[in-house]
């Protein structure tokens, strides 16, 4: 089975940015899995970089806000 290398955010996904939540711009992001059960997202339309817990990523996929692609 091939590992997903990209994610497409197609609905509202929020992440912690400084002292307030920020909405990730819709689009395609490169993924990077770190050893602390976090998934880093790089790129997107605005060059945004952020990370989410693995639990949050799975919830967004299950709810249809995010797709994983090879």
MARKEVEX-965849 format. One record per atom (N, C-alpha, C): atom name; residue in three letters; residue number from 0; chain; x, y, z. Coordinates in steps of 0.02 Angstrom, whole numbers, plus 50000, padded with zeros to 5 digits. Atoms other than C-alpha are relative to their C-alpha. Layout:
+------+------+-----+-------+-------+-------+-------+
: atom : rest :  nr : kette :     u :     v :     w :
+------+------+-----+-------+-------+-------+-------+
:   CA :  ALA : NUM :     A :     X :     Y :     Z :
...
+------+------+-----+-------+-------+-------+-------+
END
This chain:
+------+------+-----+-------+-------+-------+-------+
: atom : rest :  nr : kette :     u :     v :     w :
+------+------+-----+-------+-------+-------+-------+
:    N :  UNK :   0 :     A : 50042 : 49941 : 50000 :
:   CA :  UNK :   0 :     A : 50000 : 50000 : 50000 :
:    C :  UNK :   0 :     A : 50044 : 50062 : 50000 :
:    N :  UNK :   1 :     A : 49962 : 49940 : 50006 :
:   CA :  UNK :   1 :     A : 50066 : 50170 : 49950 :
:    C :  UNK :   1 :     A : 49980 : 50051 : 50054 :
:    N :  UNK :   2 :     A : 50013 : 49950 : 49949 :
:   CA :  UNK :   2 :     A : 50083 : 50306 : 50082 :
:    C :  UNK :   2 :     A : 49976 : 50065 : 49967 :
:    N :  UNK :   3 :     A : 50025 : 49936 : 50026 :
:   CA :  UNK :   3 :     A : 49985 : 50467 : 50052 :
:    C :  UNK :   3 :     A : 50054 : 50052 : 50009 :
:    N :  UNK :   4 :     A : 49949 : 49948 : 49998 :
:   CA :  UNK :   4 :     A : 50101 : 50611 : 50011 :
:    C :  UNK :   4 :     A : 49970 : 50070 : 49999 :
:    N :  UNK :   5 :     A : 50033 : 49935 : 50004 :
:   CA :  UNK :   5 :     A : 49973 : 50749 : 49990 :
:    C :  UNK :   5 :     A : 49930 : 49995 : 50030 :
:    N :  UNK :   6 :     A : 50068 : 49995 : 49976 :
:   CA :  UNK :   6 :     A : 49810 : 50806 : 50065 :
:    C :  UNK :   6 :     A : 49966 : 50058 : 49964 :
:    N :  UNK :   7 :     A : 50040 : 49946 : 50029 :
:   CA :  UNK :   7 :     A : 49672 : 50909 : 49987 :
:    C :  UNK :   7 :     A : 49950 : 50022 : 50053 :
:    N :  UNK :   8 :     A : 50048 : 49971 : 49952 :
:   CA :  UNK :   8 :     A : 49579 : 51022 : 50107 :
:    C :  UNK :   8 :     A : 49945 : 50032 : 49959 :
:    N :  UNK :   9 :     A : 50056 : 49976 : 50041 :
:   CA :  UNK :   9 :     A : 49407 : 51053 : 50035 :
:    C :  UNK :   9 :     A : 49943 : 50029 : 50041 :
:    N :  UNK :  10 :     A : 50050 : 49969 : 49957 :
:   CA :  UNK :  10 :     A : 49309 : 51117 : 50185 :
:    C :  UNK :  10 :     A : 50038 : 50028 : 50060 :
:    N :  UNK :  11 :     A : 49966 : 49965 : 49945 :
:   CA :  UNK :  11 :     A : 49346 : 51215 : 50344 :
:    C :  UNK :  11 :     A : 50039 : 49953 : 50045 :
:    N :  UNK :  12 :     A : 49955 : 50034 : 49953 :
:   CA :  UNK :  12 :     A : 49495 : 51148 : 50442 :
:    C :  UNK :  12 :     A : 50036 : 50055 : 50038 :
:    N :  UNK :  13 :     A : 49970 : 49948 : 49958 :
:   CA :  UNK :  13 :     A : 49558 : 51252 : 50588 :
:    C :  UNK :  13 :     A : 50061 : 49971 : 50037 :
:    N :  UNK :  14 :     A : 49940 : 50019 : 49963 :
:   CA :  UNK :  14 :     A : 49728 : 51248 : 50674 :
:    C :  UNK :  14 :     A : 50019 : 50058 : 50046 :
:    N :  UNK :  15 :     A : 49978 : 49950 : 49951 :
:   CA :  UNK :  15 :     A : 49810 : 51341 : 50819 :
:    C :  UNK :  15 :     A : 50053 : 50045 : 49968 :
:    N :  UNK :  16 :     A : 49953 : 49952 : 50026 :
:   CA :  UNK :  16 :     A : 49899 : 51499 : 50761 :
:    C :  UNK :  16 :     A : 50008 : 50056 : 50050 :
:    N :  UNK :  17 :     A : 49987 : 49952 : 49946 :
:   CA :  UNK :  17 :     A : 49978 : 51604 : 50898 :
:    C :  UNK :  17 :     A : 49947 : 49992 : 50054 :
:    N :  UNK :  18 :     A : 50050 : 50002 : 49946 :
:   CA :  UNK :  18 :     A : 49834 : 51645 : 51017 :
:    C :  UNK :  18 :     A : 49929 : 49988 : 49976 :
:    N :  UNK :  19 :     A : 50068 : 50008 : 50025 :
:   CA :  UNK :  19 :     A : 49686 : 51609 : 50904 :
:    C :  UNK :  19 :     A : 49998 : 49946 : 49946 :
:    N :  UNK :  20 :     A : 50005 : 50050 : 50053 :
:   CA :  UNK :  20 :     A : 49621 : 51476 : 50784 :
:    C :  UNK :  20 :     A : 50001 : 50033 : 49931 :
:    N :  UNK :  21 :     A : 49998 : 49975 : 50069 :
:   CA :  UNK :  21 :     A : 49655 : 51501 : 50598 :
:    C :  UNK :  21 :     A : 49972 : 49947 : 49954 :
:    N :  UNK :  22 :     A : 50027 : 50047 : 50049 :
:   CA :  UNK :  22 :     A : 49568 : 51423 : 50449 :
:    C :  UNK :  22 :     A : 50052 : 49988 : 49946 :
:    N :  UNK :  23 :     A : 49953 : 50018 : 50053 :
:   CA :  UNK :  23 :     A : 49681 : 51330 : 50328 :
:    C :  UNK :  23 :     A : 49967 : 50015 : 49933 :
:    N :  UNK :  24 :     A : 50028 : 49988 : 50067 :
:   CA :  UNK :  24 :     A : 49656 : 51391 : 50148 :
:    C :  UNK :  24 :     A : 49987 : 49934 : 49965 :
:    N :  UNK :  25 :     A : 50015 : 50060 : 50039 :
:   CA :  UNK :  25 :     A : 49575 : 51262 : 50035 :
:    C :  UNK :  25 :     A : 50056 : 49989 : 49949 :
:    N :  UNK :  26 :     A : 49949 : 50015 : 50050 :
:   CA :  UNK :  26 :     A : 49696 : 51172 : 49919 :
:    C :  UNK :  26 :     A : 50038 : 49937 : 50016 :
:    N :  UNK :  27 :     A : 49958 : 50060 : 49994 :
:   CA :  UNK :  27 :     A : 49832 : 51041 : 49905 :
:    C :  UNK :  27 :     A : 50060 : 50016 : 50044 :
:    N :  UNK :  28 :     A : 49944 : 49992 : 49954 :
:   CA :  UNK :  28 :     A : 49963 : 51019 : 50041 :
:    C :  UNK :  28 :     A : 50044 : 49938 : 49998 :
:    N :  UNK :  29 :     A : 49953 : 50055 : 49990 :
:   CA :  UNK :  29 :     A : 50119 : 50911 : 50054 :
:    C :  UNK :  29 :     A : 49997 : 49980 : 50073 :
:    N :  UNK :  30 :     A : 50004 : 50025 : 49932 :
:   CA :  UNK :  30 :     A : 50119 : 50801 : 50209 :
:    C :  UNK :  30 :     A : 50068 : 49978 : 50025 :
:    N :  UNK :  31 :     A : 49939 : 50024 : 49967 :
:   CA :  UNK :  31 :     A : 50258 : 50763 : 50332 :
:    C :  UNK :  31 :     A : 49979 : 49973 : 50068 :
:    N :  UNK :  32 :     A : 50018 : 50033 : 49937 :
:   CA :  UNK :  32 :     A : 50231 : 50639 : 50474 :
:    C :  UNK :  32 :     A : 50059 : 50005 : 50048 :
:    N :  UNK :  33 :     A : 49946 : 49996 : 49950 :
:   CA :  UNK :  33 :     A : 50333 : 50677 : 50630 :
:    C :  UNK :  33 :     A : 49992 : 49944 : 50051 :
:    N :  UNK :  34 :     A : 50000 : 50054 : 49952 :
:   CA :  UNK :  34 :     A : 50375 : 50557 : 50770 :
:    C :  UNK :  34 :     A : 49955 : 50011 : 50060 :
:    N :  UNK :  35 :     A : 50041 : 49986 : 49941 :
:   CA :  UNK :  35 :     A : 50261 : 50641 : 50896 :
:    C :  UNK :  35 :     A : 49925 : 49998 : 49985 :
:    N :  UNK :  36 :     A : 50071 : 50010 : 50019 :
:   CA :  UNK :  36 :     A : 50095 : 50587 : 50814 :
:    C :  UNK :  36 :     A : 49968 : 50063 : 49974 :
:    N :  UNK :  37 :     A : 50026 : 49940 : 50032 :
:   CA :  UNK :  37 :     A : 50076 : 50752 : 50722 :
:    C :  UNK :  37 :     A : 50013 : 49995 : 49925 :
:    N :  UNK :  38 :     A : 49993 : 49998 : 50073 :
:   CA :  UNK :  38 :     A : 50053 : 50780 : 50536 :
:    C :  UNK :  38 :     A : 50010 : 50073 : 49981 :
:    N :  UNK :  39 :     A : 49985 : 49933 : 50023 :
:   CA :  UNK :  39 :     A : 50134 : 50934 : 50460 :
:    C :  UNK :  39 :     A : 49974 : 50010 : 49929 :
:    N :  UNK :  40 :     A : 50027 : 49982 : 50065 :
:   CA :  UNK :  40 :     A : 50050 : 51019 : 50311 :
:    C :  UNK :  40 :     A : 50042 : 50057 : 49973 :
:    N :  UNK :  41 :     A : 49957 : 49949 : 50030 :
:   CA :  UNK :  41 :     A : 50158 : 51121 : 50192 :
:    C :  UNK :  41 :     A : 49971 : 50021 : 49933 :
:    N :  UNK :  42 :     A : 50020 : 49976 : 50066 :
:   CA :  UNK :  42 :     A : 50105 : 51231 : 50048 :
:    C :  UNK :  42 :     A : 49931 : 50029 : 49999 :
:    N :  UNK :  43 :     A : 50065 : 49971 : 50009 :
:   CA :  UNK :  43 :     A : 49930 : 51265 : 49992 :
:    C :  UNK :  43 :     A : 50005 : 50064 : 49957 :
:    N :  UNK :  44 :     A : 50002 : 49942 : 50044 :
:   CA :  UNK :  44 :     A : 49877 : 51417 : 49893 :
:    C :  UNK :  44 :     A : 50040 : 50060 : 50028 :
:    N :  UNK :  45 :     A : 49967 : 49943 : 49970 :
:   CA :  UNK :  45 :     A : 49952 : 51541 : 50017 :
:    C :  UNK :  45 :     A : 50067 : 49983 : 50031 :
:    N :  UNK :  46 :     A : 49936 : 50021 : 49970 :
:   CA :  UNK :  46 :     A : 50109 : 51443 : 50065 :
:    C :  UNK :  46 :     A : 49995 : 49990 : 50075 :
:    N :  UNK :  47 :     A : 50014 : 50010 : 49929 :
:   CA :  UNK :  47 :     A : 50033 : 51402 : 50234 :
:    C :  UNK :  47 :     A : 50034 : 49938 : 50026 :
:    N :  UNK :  48 :     A : 49970 : 50057 : 49967 :
:   CA :  UNK :  48 :     A : 50123 : 51286 : 50355 :
:    C :  UNK :  48 :     A : 49968 : 49993 : 50069 :
:    N :  UNK :  49 :     A : 50031 : 50012 : 49935 :
:   CA :  UNK :  49 :     A : 50037 : 51207 : 50505 :
:    C :  UNK :  49 :     A : 50002 : 49925 : 50014 :
:    N :  UNK :  50 :     A : 50003 : 50071 : 49983 :
:   CA :  UNK :  50 :     A : 50019 : 51041 : 50596 :
:    C :  UNK :  50 :     A : 49937 : 49986 : 50040 :
:    N :  UNK :  51 :     A : 50058 : 50024 : 49963 :
:   CA :  UNK :  51 :     A : 49876 : 50940 : 50667 :
:    C :  UNK :  51 :     A : 50018 : 49933 : 50032 :
:    N :  UNK :  52 :     A : 49990 : 50066 : 49970 :
:   CA :  UNK :  52 :     A : 49869 : 50790 : 50782 :
:    C :  UNK :  52 :     A : 49973 : 49947 : 49952 :
:    N :  UNK :  53 :     A : 50024 : 50054 : 50043 :
:   CA :  UNK :  53 :     A : 49843 : 50623 : 50697 :
:    C :  UNK :  53 :     A : 49925 : 49988 : 50011 :
:    N :  UNK :  54 :     A : 50072 : 50007 : 49985 :
:   CA :  UNK :  54 :     A : 49673 : 50610 : 50784 :
:    C :  UNK :  54 :     A : 49959 : 50052 : 49962 :
:    N :  UNK :  55 :     A : 50037 : 49947 : 50035 :
:   CA :  UNK :  55 :     A : 49618 : 50777 : 50710 :
:    C :  UNK :  55 :     A : 49999 : 49987 : 49925 :
:    N :  UNK :  56 :     A : 49998 : 50016 : 50072 :
:   CA :  UNK :  56 :     A : 49675 : 50725 : 50535 :
:    C :  UNK :  56 :     A : 49951 : 49945 : 49984 :
:    N :  UNK :  57 :     A : 50047 : 50055 : 50013 :
:   CA :  UNK :  57 :     A : 49578 : 50562 : 50546 :
:    C :  UNK :  57 :     A : 49928 : 50023 : 50005 :
:    N :  UNK :  58 :     A : 50068 : 49974 : 49993 :
:   CA :  UNK :  58 :     A : 49422 : 50655 : 50606 :
:    C :  UNK :  58 :     A : 49981 : 50041 : 49938 :
:    N :  UNK :  59 :     A : 50015 : 49959 : 50059 :
:   CA :  UNK :  59 :     A : 49433 : 50779 : 50460 :
:    C :  UNK :  59 :     A : 49990 : 49956 : 49938 :
:    N :  UNK :  60 :     A : 50008 : 50047 : 50056 :
:   CA :  UNK :  60 :     A : 49453 : 50635 : 50336 :
:    C :  UNK :  60 :     A : 49932 : 49966 : 50005 :
:    N :  UNK :  61 :     A : 50063 : 50034 : 49989 :
:   CA :  UNK :  61 :     A : 49305 : 50542 : 50412 :
:    C :  UNK :  61 :     A : 49940 : 50045 : 49985 :
:    N :  UNK :  62 :     A : 50055 : 49952 : 50009 :
:   CA :  UNK :  62 :     A : 49196 : 50699 : 50405 :
:    C :  UNK :  62 :     A : 49999 : 50030 : 49930 :
:    N :  UNK :  63 :     A : 49999 : 49977 : 50069 :
:   CA :  UNK :  63 :     A : 49245 : 50734 : 50223 :
:    C :  UNK :  63 :     A : 50031 : 50068 : 49987 :
:    N :  UNK :  64 :     A : 49968 : 49934 : 50010 :
:   CA :  UNK :  64 :     A : 49339 : 50897 : 50249 :
:    C :  UNK :  64 :     A : 50067 : 49995 : 49966 :
:    N :  UNK :  65 :     A : 49933 : 50010 : 50025 :
:   CA :  UNK :  65 :     A : 49503 : 50822 : 50192 :
:    C :  UNK :  65 :     A : 50005 : 49934 : 49963 :
:    N :  UNK :  66 :     A : 49987 : 50062 : 50038 :
:   CA :  UNK :  66 :     A : 49560 : 50693 : 50063 :
:    C :  UNK :  66 :     A : 50075 : 49988 : 50000 :
:    N :  UNK :  67 :     A : 49930 : 50018 : 50008 :
:   CA :  UNK :  67 :     A : 49726 : 50600 : 50059 :
:    C :  UNK :  67 :     A : 50011 : 49972 : 49931 :
:    N :  UNK :  68 :     A : 49984 : 50024 : 50067 :
:   CA :  UNK :  68 :     A : 49807 : 50570 : 49890 :
:    C :  UNK :  68 :     A : 50073 : 49979 : 49997 :
:    N :  UNK :  69 :     A : 49931 : 50025 : 50007 :
:   CA :  UNK :  69 :     A : 49964 : 50477 : 49835 :
:    C :  UNK :  69 :     A : 50042 : 50048 : 49960 :
+------+------+-----+-------+-------+-------+-------+
END
